[in-house]
Amino acid sequence: MRKLSLSIFLSFFVSITYAQKGPNAALTADSLASGSYNDVLKSFFQLAFNKVISQNKEINFTSNPFAVMAKMDTSLIVDTKYYKYRQLRDLNFSFGVKLDSSYKFNGFSSGIKYAIINRRDETVSAAFLASVADDSRTRLLYSLNDSLEAYISTLKFNSETQNKIRNQKGRFYRGEISFDSLDNSLQKKIMQLAKKQNSLLELLKDDPKFNIKKANQAIFDSLKSYFNNKGLWTVGVSDTTYKDQLLFSNILLNSQYIKGFGKTKPGFNFELSVDAGVNFLDDTLSKGMNLKRIVLNLEPGLNWIIRAKNNKQSFFEFKLSGSYINNFGTRYINEKKDSLFLNGTLRVRIIDDVWIPLEIKYYPRSGNIFGFINVRANFTGLGNLLKPKSKS
């Protein structure tokens, strides 16, 4: 019976703090994602212009099936369907074109990626709801709700009083009224029940305008701030061609893992990033197309993130990483088998969804430094679909 009551209360809890579930919640979660996260897995759409000032430029578009389906079918924004197609949002597809220094077509690229582990998406996570249910503050509010129900059930001899108190209690738990707006008799009863829970008693004494909806939202936000730093692991495959070659001239098998530390908070945040890939390249010195050049690239790094105070959005990031490259396939004359690089990626958010990443690579053996400037725009593409309709 207690488990059933807790389930009912948790459903009520979800209805006022988790009612965002669906694209609006995904938009909120996506806005808090770091630039590094958005480069690993895209929740909606990303248009990227890479290596802007280099001789070989790239324009890439990335999305996922759910974003495209939601653009075509507005009914998918309904909660039940949003949850049903949750796995499609863990799948990314991309395609792009390569340009030479004169901005002429120089090749084509395509790829797919899937998140094997994605513990960050609280909008569809049963684990997140379980953490809400197990939180001591949630259980405290549940305990008070249970005690009030038991008290109200003793007022059967006066149905008018019982209905009045139950109605007030319902409005109180929906956040429509604060503690100081309740009848004196109900306030006294709540204070009496709260004596069994010192933390709740102190809270009510310190804040006469205590509002359960705000308290629930605070619990939700505090747990989400930890949840949004959980691990994300993706695997993918991509192919790059050149204008004078066919498909499968450059195949990359790639794995990426990122995980934040602590909770998402204003100010300084840190994120672990580990990339690994095996690149099958065409040996241009041999006749015909082949994939005899096989290059392993391992790049562990640490991303330093600065978030704004008002909305916790990341606006400045600096990722420091090291690269170990090993060519265990066919090598060119005088080409070394392995090499080390020191990398730095500086990301600056220009406007809400536009990032300017500056990538710098340092080659310790020669002392050479290479730099690339990219522009990346993350957007929903759902436009007015997510805005409330005005009443006619």
Secondary structure as a PSIPRED ss2 file (coil, helix, strand):
# PSIPRED VFORMAT (PSIPRED V4.0)

   1 M C   1.000  0.000  0.000
   2 R H   0.000  1.000  0.000
   3 K H   0.000  1.000  0.000
   4 L H   0.000  1.000  0.000
   5 S H   0.000  1.000  0.000
   6 L H   0.000  1.000  0.000
   7 S H   0.000  1.000  0.000
   8 I H   0.000  1.000  0.000
   9 F H   0.000  1.000  0.000
  10 L H   0.000  1.000  0.000
  11 S H   0.000  1.000  0.000
  12 F H   0.000  1.000  0.000
  13 F H   0.000  1.000  0.000
  14 V H   0.000  1.000  0.000
  15 S H   0.000  1.000  0.000
  16 I H   0.000  1.000  0.000
  17 T H   0.000  1.000  0.000
  18 Y C   1.000  0.000  0.000
  19 A C   1.000  0.000  0.000
  20 Q C   1.000  0.000  0.000
  21 K C   1.000  0.000  0.000
  22 G C   1.000  0.000  0.000
  23 P H   0.000  1.000  0.000
  24 N H   0.000  1.000  0.000
  25 A H   0.000  1.000  0.000
  26 A H   0.000  1.000  0.000
  27 L H   0.000  1.000  0.000
  28 T H   0.000  1.000  0.000
  29 A H   0.000  1.000  0.000
  30 D H   0.000  1.000  0.000
  31 S H   0.000  1.000  0.000
  32 L H   0.000  1.000  0.000
  33 A C   1.000  0.000  0.000
  34 S C   1.000  0.000  0.000
  35 G H   0.000  1.000  0.000
  36 S H   0.000  1.000  0.000
  37 Y H   0.000  1.000  0.000
  38 N H   0.000  1.000  0.000
  39 D H   0.000  1.000  0.000
  40 V H   0.000  1.000  0.000
  41 L C   1.000  0.000  0.000
  42 K C   1.000  0.000  0.000
  43 S C   1.000  0.000  0.000
  44 F C   1.000  0.000  0.000
  45 F E   0.000  0.000  1.000
  46 Q E   0.000  0.000  1.000
  47 L E   0.000  0.000  1.000
  48 A E   0.000  0.000  1.000
  49 F E   0.000  0.000  1.000
  50 N E   0.000  0.000  1.000
  51 K C   1.000  0.000  0.000
  52 V C   1.000  0.000  0.000
  53 I C   1.000  0.000  0.000
  54 S C   1.000  0.000  0.000
  55 Q C   1.000  0.000  0.000
  56 N C   1.000  0.000  0.000
  57 K E   0.000  0.000  1.000
  58 E E   0.000  0.000  1.000
  59 I E   0.000  0.000  1.000
  60 N E   0.000  0.000  1.000
  61 F E   0.000  0.000  1.000
  62 T E   0.000  0.000  1.000
  63 S E   0.000  0.000  1.000
  64 N C   1.000  0.000  0.000
  65 P H   0.000  1.000  0.000
  66 F H   0.000  1.000  0.000
  67 A H   0.000  1.000  0.000
  68 V H   0.000  1.000  0.000
  69 M H   0.000  1.000  0.000
  70 A H   0.000  1.000  0.000
  71 K H   0.000  1.000  0.000
  72 M H   0.000  1.000  0.000
  73 D C   1.000  0.000  0.000
  74 T H   0.000  1.000  0.000
  75 S H   0.000  1.000  0.000
  76 L H   0.000  1.000  0.000
  77 I H   0.000  1.000  0.000
  78 V C   1.000  0.000  0.000
  79 D H   0.000  1.000  0.000
  80 T H   0.000  1.000  0.000
  81 K H   0.000  1.000  0.000
  82 Y H   0.000  1.000  0.000
  83 Y H   0.000  1.000  0.000
  84 K H   0.000  1.000  0.000
  85 Y C   1.000  0.000  0.000
  86 R H   0.000  1.000  0.000
  87 Q H   0.000  1.000  0.000
  88 L H   0.000  1.000  0.000
  89 R H   0.000  1.000  0.000
  90 D H   0.000  1.000  0.000
  91 L E   0.000  0.000  1.000
  92 N E   0.000  0.000  1.000
  93 F E   0.000  0.000  1.000
  94 S E   0.000  0.000  1.000
  95 F E   0.000  0.000  1.000
  96 G E   0.000  0.000  1.000
  97 V E   0.000  0.000  1.000
  98 K E   0.000  0.000  1.000
  99 L E   0.000  0.000  1.000
 100 D C   1.000  0.000  0.000
 101 S C   1.000  0.000  0.000
 102 S C   1.000  0.000  0.000
 103 Y C   1.000  0.000  0.000
 104 K C   1.000  0.000  0.000
 105 F E   0.000  0.000  1.000
 106 N E   0.000  0.000  1.000
 107 G E   0.000  0.000  1.000
 108 F E   0.000  0.000  1.000
 109 S E   0.000  0.000  1.000
 110 S E   0.000  0.000  1.000
 111 G E   0.000  0.000  1.000
 112 I E   0.000  0.000  1.000
 113 K E   0.000  0.000  1.000
 114 Y E   0.000  0.000  1.000
 115 A E   0.000  0.000  1.000
 116 I E   0.000  0.000  1.000
 117 I E   0.000  0.000  1.000
 118 N E   0.000  0.000  1.000
 119 R C   1.000  0.000  0.000
 120 R C   1.000  0.000  0.000
 121 D C   1.000  0.000  0.000
 122 E H   0.000  1.000  0.000
 123 T H   0.000  1.000  0.000
 124 V H   0.000  1.000  0.000
 125 S C   1.000  0.000  0.000
 126 A H   0.000  1.000  0.000
 127 A H   0.000  1.000  0.000
 128 F H   0.000  1.000  0.000
 129 L H   0.000  1.000  0.000
 130 A H   0.000  1.000  0.000
 131 S H   0.000  1.000  0.000
 132 V H   0.000  1.000  0.000
 133 A H   0.000  1.000  0.000
 134 D H   0.000  1.000  0.000
 135 D C   1.000  0.000  0.000
 136 S H   0.000  1.000  0.000
 137 R H   0.000  1.000  0.000
 138 T H   0.000  1.000  0.000
 139 R H   0.000  1.000  0.000
 140 L H   0.000  1.000  0.000
 141 L H   0.000  1.000  0.000
 142 Y H   0.000  1.000  0.000
 143 S H   0.000  1.000  0.000
 144 L H   0.000  1.000  0.000
 145 N H   0.000  1.000  0.000
 146 D H   0.000  1.000  0.000
 147 S H   0.000  1.000  0.000
 148 L H   0.000  1.000  0.000
 149 E H   0.000  1.000  0.000
 150 A H   0.000  1.000  0.000
 151 Y H   0.000  1.000  0.000
 152 I H   0.000  1.000  0.000
 153 S H   0.000  1.000  0.000
 154 T C   1.000  0.000  0.000
 155 L C   1.000  0.000  0.000
 156 K C   1.000  0.000  0.000
 157 F C   1.000  0.000  0.000
 158 N C   1.000  0.000  0.000
 159 S H   0.000  1.000  0.000
 160 E H   0.000  1.000  0.000
 161 T H   0.000  1.000  0.000
 162 Q H   0.000  1.000  0.000
 163 N H   0.000  1.000  0.000
 164 K H   0.000  1.000  0.000
 165 I H   0.000  1.000  0.000
 166 R H   0.000  1.000  0.000
 167 N H   0.000  1.000  0.000
 168 Q H   0.000  1.000  0.000
 169 K H   0.000  1.000  0.000
 170 G H   0.000  1.000  0.000
 171 R H   0.000  1.000  0.000
 172 F H   0.000  1.000  0.000
 173 Y H   0.000  1.000  0.000
 174 R C   1.000  0.000  0.000
 175 G C   1.000  0.000  0.000
 176 E C   1.000  0.000  0.000
 177 I C   1.000  0.000  0.000
 178 S C   1.000  0.000  0.000
 179 F H   0.000  1.000  0.000
 180 D H   0.000  1.000  0.000
 181 S H   0.000  1.000  0.000
 182 L C   1.000  0.000  0.000
 183 D C   1.000  0.000  0.000
 184 N H   0.000  1.000  0.000
 185 S H   0.000  1.000  0.000
 186 L H   0.000  1.000  0.000
 187 Q H   0.000  1.000  0.000
 188 K H   0.000  1.000  0.000
 189 K H   0.000  1.000  0.000
 190 I H   0.000  1.000  0.000
 191 M H   0.000  1.000  0.000
 192 Q H   0.000  1.000  0.000
 193 L H   0.000  1.000  0.000
 194 A H   0.000  1.000  0.000
 195 K C   1.000  0.000  0.000
 196 K C   1.000  0.000  0.000
 197 Q C   1.000  0.000  0.000
 198 N H   0.000  1.000  0.000
 199 S H   0.000  1.000  0.000
 200 L H   0.000  1.000  0.000
 201 L H   0.000  1.000  0.000
 202 E H   0.000  1.000  0.000
 203 L H   0.000  1.000  0.000
 204 L H   0.000  1.000  0.000
 205 K H   0.000  1.000  0.000
 206 D H   0.000  1.000  0.000
 207 D C   1.000  0.000  0.000
 208 P C   1.000  0.000  0.000
 209 K C   1.000  0.000  0.000
 210 F C   1.000  0.000  0.000
 211 N C   1.000  0.000  0.000
 212 I H   0.000  1.000  0.000
 213 K H   0.000  1.000  0.000
 214 K H   0.000  1.000  0.000
 215 A H   0.000  1.000  0.000
 216 N H   0.000  1.000  0.000
 217 Q H   0.000  1.000  0.000
 218 A H   0.000  1.000  0.000
 219 I H   0.000  1.000  0.000
 220 F H   0.000  1.000  0.000
 221 D H   0.000  1.000  0.000
 222 S H   0.000  1.000  0.000
 223 L H   0.000  1.000  0.000
 224 K H   0.000  1.000  0.000
 225 S H   0.000  1.000  0.000
 226 Y H   0.000  1.000  0.000
 227 F H   0.000  1.000  0.000
 228 N C   1.000  0.000  0.000
 229 N C   1.000  0.000  0.000
 230 K C   1.000  0.000  0.000
 231 G C   1.000  0.000  0.000
 232 L E   0.000  0.000  1.000
 233 W E   0.000  0.000  1.000
 234 T E   0.000  0.000  1.000
 235 V E   0.000  0.000  1.000
 236 G E   0.000  0.000  1.000
 237 V E   0.000  0.000  1.000
 238 S E   0.000  0.000  1.000
 239 D E   0.000  0.000  1.000
 240 T E   0.000  0.000  1.000
 241 T C   1.000  0.000  0.000
 242 Y C   1.000  0.000  0.000
 243 K C   1.000  0.000  0.000
 244 D C   1.000  0.000  0.000
 245 Q C   1.000  0.000  0.000
 246 L C   1.000  0.000  0.000
 247 L C   1.000  0.000  0.000
 248 F C   1.000  0.000  0.000
 249 S C   1.000  0.000  0.000
 250 N E   0.000  0.000  1.000
 251 I E   0.000  0.000  1.000
 252 L E   0.000  0.000  1.000
 253 L E   0.000  0.000  1.000
 254 N E   0.000  0.000  1.000
 255 S E   0.000  0.000  1.000
 256 Q E   0.000  0.000  1.000
 257 Y E   0.000  0.000  1.000
 258 I E   0.000  0.000  1.000
 259 K E   0.000  0.000  1.000
 260 G E   0.000  0.000  1.000
 261 F C   1.000  0.000  0.000
 262 G C   1.000  0.000  0.000
 263 K C   1.000  0.000  0.000
 264 T C   1.000  0.000  0.000
 265 K C   1.000  0.000  0.000
 266 P C   1.000  0.000  0.000
 267 G E   0.000  0.000  1.000
 268 F E   0.000  0.000  1.000
 269 N E   0.000  0.000  1.000
 270 F E   0.000  0.000  1.000
 271 E E   0.000  0.000  1.000
 272 L E   0.000  0.000  1.000
 273 S E   0.000  0.000  1.000
 274 V E   0.000  0.000  1.000
 275 D E   0.000  0.000  1.000
 276 A E   0.000  0.000  1.000
 277 G E   0.000  0.000  1.000
 278 V E   0.000  0.000  1.000
 279 N E   0.000  0.000  1.000
 280 F E   0.000  0.000  1.000
 281 L E   0.000  0.000  1.000
 282 D C   1.000  0.000  0.000
 283 D C   1.000  0.000  0.000
 284 T C   1.000  0.000  0.000
 285 L C   1.000  0.000  0.000
 286 S C   1.000  0.000  0.000
 287 K C   1.000  0.000  0.000
 288 G C   1.000  0.000  0.000
 289 M C   1.000  0.000  0.000
 290 N C   1.000  0.000  0.000
 291 L C   1.000  0.000  0.000
 292 K C   1.000  0.000  0.000
 293 R E   0.000  0.000  1.000
 294 I E   0.000  0.000  1.000
 295 V E   0.000  0.000  1.000
 296 L E   0.000  0.000  1.000
 297 N E   0.000  0.000  1.000
 298 L E   0.000  0.000  1.000
 299 E E   0.000  0.000  1.000
 300 P E   0.000  0.000  1.000
 301 G E   0.000  0.000  1.000
 302 L E   0.000  0.000  1.000
 303 N E   0.000  0.000  1.000
 304 W E   0.000  0.000  1.000
 305 I E   0.000  0.000  1.000
 306 I E   0.000  0.000  1.000
 307 R E   0.000  0.000  1.000
 308 A C   1.000  0.000  0.000
 309 K C   1.000  0.000  0.000
 310 N C   1.000  0.000  0.000
 311 N C   1.000  0.000  0.000
 312 K C   1.000  0.000  0.000
 313 Q C   1.000  0.000  0.000
 314 S E   0.000  0.000  1.000
 315 F E   0.000  0.000  1.000
 316 F E   0.000  0.000  1.000
 317 E E   0.000  0.000  1.000
 318 F E   0.000  0.000  1.000
 319 K E   0.000  0.000  1.000
 320 L E   0.000  0.000  1.000
 321 S E   0.000  0.000  1.000
 322 G E   0.000  0.000  1.000
 323 S E   0.000  0.000  1.000
 324 Y E   0.000  0.000  1.000
 325 I E   0.000  0.000  1.000
 326 N E   0.000  0.000  1.000
 327 N E   0.000  0.000  1.000
 328 F C   1.000  0.000  0.000
 329 G C   1.000  0.000  0.000
 330 T C   1.000  0.000  0.000
 331 R C   1.000  0.000  0.000
 332 Y C   1.000  0.000  0.000
 333 I C   1.000  0.000  0.000
 334 N C   1.000  0.000  0.000
 335 E C   1.000  0.000  0.000
 336 K C   1.000  0.000  0.000
 337 K C   1.000  0.000  0.000
 338 D E   0.000  0.000  1.000
 339 S E   0.000  0.000  1.000
 340 L E   0.000  0.000  1.000
 341 F E   0.000  0.000  1.000
 342 L E   0.000  0.000  1.000
 343 N E   0.000  0.000  1.000
 344 G E   0.000  0.000  1.000
 345 T E   0.000  0.000  1.000
 346 L E   0.000  0.000  1.000
 347 R E   0.000  0.000  1.000
 348 V E   0.000  0.000  1.000
 349 R E   0.000  0.000  1.000
 350 I E   0.000  0.000  1.000
 351 I E   0.000  0.000  1.000
 352 D C   1.000  0.000  0.000
 353 D C   1.000  0.000  0.000
 354 V E   0.000  0.000  1.000
 355 W E   0.000  0.000  1.000
 356 I E   0.000  0.000  1.000
 357 P E   0.000  0.000  1.000
 358 L E   0.000  0.000  1.000
 359 E E   0.000  0.000  1.000
 360 I E   0.000  0.000  1.000
 361 K E   0.000  0.000  1.000
 362 Y E   0.000  0.000  1.000
 363 Y E   0.000  0.000  1.000
 364 P C   1.000  0.000  0.000
 365 R C   1.000  0.000  0.000
 366 S C   1.000  0.000  0.000
 367 G C   1.000  0.000  0.000
 368 N E   0.000  0.000  1.000
 369 I E   0.000  0.000  1.000
 370 F E   0.000  0.000  1.000
 371 G E   0.000  0.000  1.000
 372 F E   0.000  0.000  1.000
 373 I E   0.000  0.000  1.000
 374 N C   1.000  0.000  0.000
 375 V E   0.000  0.000  1.000
 376 R E   0.000  0.000  1.000
 377 A E   0.000  0.000  1.000
 378 N E   0.000  0.000  1.000
 379 F E   0.000  0.000  1.000
 380 T C   1.000  0.000  0.000
 381 G C   1.000  0.000  0.000
 382 L C   1.000  0.000  0.000
 383 G H   0.000  1.000  0.000
 384 N H   0.000  1.000  0.000
 385 L H   0.000  1.000  0.000
 386 L H   0.000  1.000  0.000
 387 K C   1.000  0.000  0.000
 388 P C   1.000  0.000  0.000
 389 K C   1.000  0.000  0.000
 390 S C   1.000  0.000  0.000
 391 K C   1.000  0.000  0.000
 392 S C   1.000  0.000  0.000
